[in-house]
Amino acid sequence: MSNIFSYYLYGIAVILLSISFVKNKSKTLIALKKSLKMFLNILPQFIAILFLLGLLLAAIPSDVIKNTLGENSSFSGILLSAALGSATIIPVIIAFPIASQLLQSGAGIVQIAVFISTLTTVGLITMPLEIKYLGKKTTYMRNMLAFLFSFITAYITGWALR
């Protein structure tokens, strides 16, 4: 099912790229060059993180992942995932392969959803910088609300994907 959906997405992308190319060839080529440059810039970091993830997943038995972050890990597994996501600084594009590997190793959908949600919305490590520009009250409120909404998002995602 997911492979068929991926092919549809690729097809839509090719169609839209073709339309863009017909409409304005030079802008489309500039956009393709910029996207290739961005891809090549992130590729070393992407490969390094995936390599480290592979080593980490090889060192940690899937039983440990399943017991710690699995569907039966109860609220403690969800809270651990939220804490890890809140304190992690990695590009979002790299979070998805990590999430996929964790799911294949036995992690639960809600746990992974809250990890990705907190990873993208909560910034414990970047708080000092955020406080500098937004102030303490705004920073704390934004991070607390993002943390809470991450749980809501994760539960809705888990419910929708079951």
C-alpha positions as CSV (number, residue, x, y, z in Angstrom):
1,M,0.0,0.0,0.0
2,S,2.7,2.5,1.0
3,N,4.7,1.7,-2.1
4,I,1.7,2.5,-4.3
5,F,1.2,5.8,-2.5
6,S,4.9,6.6,-2.9
7,Y,4.6,6.1,-6.7
8,Y,1.6,8.4,-6.8
9,L,3.6,11.1,-5.0
10,Y,6.5,10.6,-7.4
11,G,4.1,10.9,-10.3
12,I,2.5,14.1,-9.0
13,A,6.0,15.5,-8.4
14,V,7.1,14.7,-12.0
15,I,3.8,16.2,-13.4
16,L,4.2,19.4,-11.4
17,L,7.9,19.7,-12.3
18,S,7.0,19.3,-16.0
19,I,4.3,22.0,-15.7
20,S,6.9,24.3,-14.0
21,F,9.4,23.5,-16.7
22,V,7.0,24.3,-19.5
23,K,5.8,27.5,-17.8
24,N,9.3,28.9,-17.0
25,K,12.3,26.8,-18.0
26,S,15.0,29.1,-16.4
27,K,13.3,29.4,-13.0
28,T,12.7,25.6,-12.9
29,L,16.4,24.9,-13.7
30,I,17.5,27.4,-11.0
31,A,15.2,25.7,-8.5
32,L,16.6,22.3,-9.4
33,K,20.2,23.6,-9.0
34,K,19.4,25.1,-5.6
35,S,17.7,21.9,-4.4
36,L,20.6,19.8,-5.6
37,K,23.0,22.1,-3.8
38,M,20.9,21.9,-0.6
39,F,20.7,18.1,-0.9
40,L,24.5,17.8,-1.3
41,N,25.1,20.1,1.7
42,I,23.0,18.0,4.0
43,L,24.1,14.6,2.6
44,P,27.3,14.2,4.7
45,Q,25.4,15.0,7.9
46,F,22.6,12.7,6.9
47,I,25.0,9.8,6.2
48,A,26.9,10.4,9.4
49,I,23.8,10.4,11.5
50,L,22.4,7.3,9.8
51,F,25.7,5.6,10.3
52,L,25.7,6.4,14.0
53,L,22.1,5.4,14.3
54,G,22.9,2.0,12.7
55,L,25.7,1.5,15.2
56,L,23.4,2.5,18.1
57,L,20.6,0.2,16.9
58,A,23.0,-2.6,16.4
59,A,24.3,-2.1,20.0
60,I,20.8,-1.9,21.5
61,P,18.8,-5.1,21.2
62,S,15.3,-4.6,19.7
63,D,13.9,-6.1,22.9
64,V,15.2,-3.1,24.9
65,I,13.7,-0.7,22.4
66,K,10.4,-2.6,22.4
67,N,10.3,-2.6,26.2
68,T,11.4,1.0,26.6
69,L,9.6,2.7,23.6
70,G,7.2,0.0,22.5
71,E,3.4,0.2,22.5
72,N,3.2,-1.5,25.8
73,S,5.7,0.8,27.5
74,S,2.8,2.9,28.8
75,F,3.1,6.6,29.5
76,S,6.8,6.2,30.6
77,G,7.8,5.3,27.1
78,I,5.8,8.2,25.7
79,L,7.4,10.6,28.2
80,L,10.9,9.3,27.5
81,S,10.3,9.8,23.7
82,A,9.0,13.4,24.4
83,A,12.1,14.2,26.5
84,L,14.5,12.8,23.9
85,G,12.7,14.8,21.1
86,S,12.7,18.0,23.2
87,A,16.5,17.7,23.9
88,T,17.6,16.6,20.4
89,I,18.9,18.9,17.7
90,I,18.9,17.2,14.4
91,P,17.4,18.2,11.0
92,V,13.8,17.0,10.6
93,I,14.7,15.3,7.4
94,I,17.0,13.0,9.4
95,A,14.4,12.4,12.1
96,F,12.2,10.4,9.7
97,P,14.7,7.7,8.9
98,I,15.5,7.4,12.6
99,A,11.8,7.1,13.3
100,S,11.5,4.4,10.7
101,Q,14.3,2.4,12.2
102,L,12.9,2.7,15.7
103,L,9.5,1.5,14.5
104,Q,11.1,-1.5,12.8
105,S,12.9,-2.2,16.0
106,G,9.7,-2.3,18.0
107,A,9.0,1.3,19.1
108,G,5.3,2.3,19.2
109,I,3.6,4.7,16.9
110,V,2.5,7.1,19.6
111,Q,6.1,7.1,21.1
112,I,7.6,7.9,17.7
113,A,5.0,10.5,16.9
114,V,5.6,12.4,20.1
115,F,9.4,12.2,19.5
116,I,9.1,13.8,16.1
117,S,6.5,16.3,17.3
118,T,8.7,17.5,20.2
119,L,11.8,17.4,18.0
120,T,10.3,19.8,15.6
121,T,8.5,22.1,18.1
122,V,10.2,22.1,21.5
123,G,13.7,23.5,21.9
124,L,15.2,22.9,25.3
125,I,18.8,23.2,23.9
126,T,17.9,26.4,22.0
127,M,16.0,28.0,24.9
128,P,18.8,30.6,25.9
129,L,18.8,31.9,22.3
130,E,15.0,32.0,22.2
131,I,14.8,33.8,25.5
132,K,17.3,36.4,24.2
133,Y,15.0,37.3,21.3
134,L,11.5,36.5,22.6
135,G,11.8,36.9,26.4
136,K,11.4,34.3,29.2
137,K,7.6,34.4,29.4
138,T,7.0,33.9,25.7
139,T,9.7,31.2,25.4
140,Y,8.5,29.2,28.4
141,M,4.9,29.5,27.3
142,R,5.6,28.5,23.7
143,N,7.7,25.5,24.7
144,M,5.2,24.3,27.3
145,L,2.3,24.6,24.9
146,A,4.3,22.9,22.1
147,F,5.2,20.0,24.6
148,L,1.5,19.6,25.5
149,F,0.3,19.7,21.9
150,S,2.9,17.2,21.0
151,F,1.1,14.6,23.2
152,I,-2.2,15.5,21.6
153,T,-0.8,15.2,18.1
154,A,0.9,11.9,19.0
155,Y,-2.3,10.4,20.4
156,I,-4.3,11.5,17.4
157,T,-1.6,10.0,15.1
158,G,-1.6,6.8,17.0
159,W,-5.4,6.6,16.9
160,A,-5.5,7.3,13.2
161,L,-2.8,4.8,12.2
162,R,-4.2,1.9,14.2
